[in-house]
Amino acid sequence: KITAEINERGKAVIKVTDNGPGISEDIIDKIFIPFYSTKNEGSGIGLSISQSIIRAHNGSMWVHSTPNAETVFTIVI
């Protein structure tokens, strides 16, 4: 699910939500580290590059995950 809105400060808020297995607490702090991946074939650069691009535009991105319920990536620009 993807939602978008303008917050009270006039910033765009985009949320990407899924209902998959979630991201476990032991790795959630690592997923934005360049080259970190939980996949055998993964390069681990996707989220770190995304976060860098968003920061370059004075935005921020974070994640909240509830295992076996939902994961929400929030971008504010």
Secondary structure by P-SEA (a helix, b strand, c coil): cbbbbbccccbbbbbbbbcccccccccccccccccccccccccccaaaaaaaaaaaaccccccccccccbbbbbbcc
